[in-house]
């Protein structure tokens, strides 16, 4: 067990309190010393038909062999962030912003604490746009793999990653969580100071070398699930529209939910709530999103109001950030409720 304490601590009192609290306690198991070897990467695909789905979910996976303590982990992480780790990533820019083929596409790396990790991509497409979406996605990945990333892309990524990391350490709770996260991943507590210095040293050459050494787009596993049989002829249900909110957070502990959608005059007002859980997590910029379906035959413009944002970066022009719902009361006067999370759940 690891106990992390931060703040203005009287160490002798703390030790005494811990000894009293755990007196006579025994239990727990050792961390596994040996784990099964991962399967070799090979191109394979699985398609699962699920009836009456308005979108098709697509996942790609690849065993990178990278544990968190591997020297190539951070360079690969930076490259992966450029590919699909934020709202301004290559995949989001090309597949969503430029082509309008998806509301959500992102990449990540997980499973890298006790075992070698794996790269993953998740996306969703309309059934009629599935092939276009996959073609666009694979073209972006191929370019990223074959041509690498630029120094300017790396510099911009490092600035954002370093800034969010330091902002996340503004409370004692987050400092404790970050220390614990690093120690669980095989580092000393002092790595909390070494990590941003390590980030500063990353170059595009290191990033591109890590991509080539630990990834091969020709050997990815692919899984697709949705209304696949109707993909060629399907069209979105009449008058149905997906409303999606998306933004970047400083760590994976945050989540966002669209709580309500109102109509006032000739526009829609989408109200979302940010929440944070208390578990420990590394300071890694995470893209949050949520979507709901509503009937909207007029395709009205949408204003997005987000409650509970505590960080002062990553602003999105179409978003308005509020401290509480009370700030919305004047705006929502005489507005018609079009969607309510509780009613939809019921």
Secondary structure as UniProt FT lines:
FT   HELIX           11..21
FT   TURN            22..24
FT   STRAND          44..49
FT   TURN            51..52
FT   STRAND          56..63
FT   TURN            68..69
FT   HELIX           72..84
FT   TURN            87..88
FT   HELIX           90..91
FT   HELIX           92..98
FT   STRAND          105..110
FT   STRAND          118..125
FT   HELIX           127..129
FT   HELIX           130..147
FT   HELIX           151..168
FT   HELIX           172..184
FT   TURN            185..186
FT   TURN            189..190
FT   HELIX           191..200
FT   HELIX           204..214
FT   HELIX           217..219
FT   STRAND          221..226
FT   HELIX           228..230
FT   TURN            231..233
FT   TURN            238..239
FT   STRAND          240..249
FT   TURN            252..253
FT   STRAND          254..264
FT   TURN            265..266
FT   STRAND          267..276
FT   STRAND          286..295
FT   TURN            297..298
FT   STRAND          301..307
FT   TURN            317..318
FT   STRAND          319..322
FT   HELIX           325..328
FT   HELIX           329..332
FT   TURN            333..334
FT   STRAND          336..340
FT   HELIX           341..345
//
